[in-house]
Amino acid sequence: MAGASGLLESKNDHLIEEMIKDPLFKITKEGLIFSKITKNGQGVSKDWRQVGYKKKDGYVRFRYKGEFLFVQRVIYRSEKGKLKSDYVINHIDLDNSNNHPDNLEQIIQHENNKKKHKKYKKKNKKSSSVSLRVSSIDRILAAYLKL
């Protein structure tokens, strides 16, 4: 069963095949996408420019024919094979902006959630140790000021 995130991520997969064949777009083996379409989408340039922008969640998206595509899904399809609509593309190193094909794997949403949980659990451990140190300093400072 697909998770909501998997369905949302695959919503525009029908455009990926079309984009891959579009001569105004090219995909590199390093996981980057370039286009000759101008940034405002109103014309065609002689120069290639990298497409996509990173959102707060770290994922890189871009517009194609008025719809958003996730770069990781385009790269996976182009370099690794067919996409399953009920699967998500996982970034193995947990860096959502690293779309190198070697860093992408297609997995079910449940597995992806488990991997993300480990990432955030590690991040929170680091944060709690910092806050412990800060609270220790505060206690020492308070005791010193009482002297």
N, C-alpha and C positions, 0 to 999 in steps of 0.2 A: 504494500500500500504506500502510495506516495505521500510525503509530508507536504504541508502547505508551501514550504520553502522550495521544495523540488518542483512543484507545479508552477510556482511563480518564476523560478529560474528558467524553466523550459518553455514558458509561454510563447516566446517568439522564435523557437527553434526552426520553424518552417522557413524563416528568412535566412538562416545560416547557409543553407545549400546555395541559395541565390547569391548571397554576398561572396562566398568563396569563388564563384564563377565570374563575378563582376570584375571587368578589367580595370575599374577605377579603384580597386582595393587589392592589396597584396599582404600576405601573411609571411612572416619570417620564421625560420626554424628556431629562433630564440624566443618566440612567443609574443611578438609585437605585430601590430596591425597598422598599415599605412594606407592613405587614401589620397587621391588627387582632387577630391571634392573639397571646395573651399570650406573654411571653418563655419561660415554662416549657412552653408548648404545651398547657396544660391548659384554656384557656378563650378567650373572645373579649372584647376590650376595645372601648370606644366610641372610643378614640383610636388613631390610626395611629402606628406606630413603625417606624423604619428597621430592616431586617433585614440580617444578614450580619456576619461577623467576618473580619478579615484575618489570615491565617496567616503564618508566618515567610517563606514564599515570595512574599508580597505579594498573592496572589490572595484575593478575597473570596468566601466560601461561605456558604450558609445551608441550614437543613433545611426540607424540604417533604415531608410525609407520611413522615417517618422516614428520608428519603434526603437526601444532600447534593447541592446544585445549585451550579454555578459562576455567579456573578452575570453574568460577561461573556457566557456562552452565553444566558442568559435575555434580557439586554438586546439582544444581537445578533438573536435570533429575534424579539423583540417589535418592534424598530425597523427592522431591515434585511432580514429574510426567513428563508427556510428554512435549517436547519442541515444540514451534511453530516457524517455520523458519523465519517468518516475524516479530517476537517479539524479544526484547532484555531482558537481565536479569539486573534488576536495583538493586543497592545496596541501601537499604532503608536509611541507615545512611550516605550515600554518600561517604563512605570509600571503594574505589574500591578493596582494598585488603582484606576486611572482608567478607569472603565467607561462614560464618556460615549460614546454611539453613534458620534460622529465619530472616536473614538480606536480603534475596533474594526474588524478586518478578518478574514475567514475565509481561512486559508491552509493549505497542507499542512505537516505536521510538519517536514519537511526545511528548508523556507523559514524557519519559525519558529526552528529551531535555529541557522541562519546569523545571523539577526537578534540572537538572544540572545548568540551568540558575540561579535559586535561590541560589544555592551553590556559584557560582562565583560572584553573585551580593553581597552576604554577605562578601565574601573574599575581594572584591574591596572596600567595605565600610570601612573595617578595614584598608586597605592600604591607602586610601585617608585621613583618620583621622591622621594616622602617618605622612604622608607627610605634612599635614597642620601644625602639631606640629613642624616638622623640619623647615618648611619655617618661622614659627613664631619665632623660636629660631634664625634663620639666620637674620631676620629683627632686632630683639633686639640686637643681637651681632653687626650688622652693625651700628646701632644707637649709641651703646656704644663706638665703635671704633672711631666714628666721634667726640666724646666729647673731 
